Amino acid sequence: MPKRNTLQRQMVLQALNTLHTHATAEEVYAEVAKDYENISLATVYRNLNSLAEQGLCKKIAVPGGADRYDFSVHRHYHMLCRGCGRFEDSPLPYQSGLAERAGELSGYRMEGYDIVFTGLCPDCQARRGETYKR
């Protein structure tokens, strides 16, 4: 692997960790471009996907939105606000064996999954004069 790609990959990973959010490729690109203006968005995408394949970050497919890249690779779920687009970790504890149970019921050989809960965040509910009833 050429040294340039290694440097770019390190810069992309550093930017992802610096942002410390569930960043889109465009957000990572903007962060990297602050210090390395010659980098292209395609290079950022390529390196993010490579980092995800290596298990150094997690790629999360967001229905109807841009993929997100998570610096936190432990198993967990996410929440997406359909009002403001806020995207964050879910407090729901990870359920081990869920993929295996789905495979047993369906006959699929499961290879993985991402769970993204959608709804309205507390801020959007408050703006609408709503509250979640528990």
N, C-alpha and C positions, 0 to 999 in steps of 0.2 A: 504494500500500500504506500503510495507516495506521501512524503512528509507533509505536504500542503493539506491533504485530506485529513490527516491526523490532527493537525493544528485547527482546521476548521471544525472538526468533530468536537474537539476539546472546547472550542469557543461556543459552539451551540449548546453543549452540555452545561457549561458554566453559565450561559445566559438563562437556560431553563431553570437552573438552581437559584440564580440571582432573582429571577422573577418570582419564584416560590408560589406560583399559581398553577392553574390548569390552563396553560398558555396555548394559543393557536400558533401555527407556524409563522403567521404574519407578526405576531407579538414577539416571538423569538427573533425573527429577522430584524425587527426594529431595534431590539436590544443589542444584537451582535453588530449591526451596522453603525452603532454609536462609536465603536472602536475600530471596526474593520469595514470601511465603507465600500470596498470592492466586492464584498460577498454578494451572491445573488440569492433571491428567494428560492430558486430551484435547488441551490446548494444546501440551503437550510432544510428544505423538505427532505432531500436525499439523506442528510445526516441525521435528522430526527427519526426517520424511518429506520435507518441503520442502528441508531441507539436503541430504539424500541425492540428491534430484532435481537439485539445483544442483551436485552433485559436491563438496560441502564436507565430507561424511562418507560413509561406506559403510554401507548397510543389509545385514545378513547374515541370511538366513532360516535358522533352526536347526531341523532336523527334530525334532519332539517337544518343542520348547522355545520360549522367548520369542525374538523377533528381537533381534539385537545390533546396535549402532551403533559403528562403528569410526572413530576420529579419524584413522587413517592411511588415505589414499585410494589409495596405490600398490597395484599388483596383487600379491596374495599369497594364500596359502591359510591355513586355520585348522584347529585341532585342538580336539576336545571330549572331555573325560573322562566316560565313562558312569558312573563311580563317584561323583565329587565335583562334577561340573558345571564343572570348570575349563575355560576357553575362552581360547585364546591363538593367536598366530601360529605357523604351521608353519615350520620351518627349510628346508623343501623349496623350492628356487628356482622362481620362476614360469616356467611353460612357455609361451612365446609361440606362437601359432598353434593352440593346443589346440581352441578353439571352431571355428575354420575347418575343422580336420580332422574334428571331429565333424559339422559341417554337410555336408562333402563326402561322408562315409560314410552319412549318414542322409537327406539331401535337405532337412533343416531349414535355414531361414535363422536362424542363431544370433544372439541379441541380448545374450547375456551368460551368466554362470554364477558360482556360488559353490561352492567345494569345501571341505567340512568333513569332515576325517578324524575318526573316532570310535574310541575305545579306552580303555585305562586309563593314567592318568598314572603317572610313577614313584612318587609318594607313595602312590597307591592300590595299586599293585603291592606296594610294601614293606609296607603294612598287611596285605595278604593273604599275605605271605610268598612273593610271586612276583617274578620279574625277567624283563625282556624279553631274549630270547636273540637276539643279532645274528649 
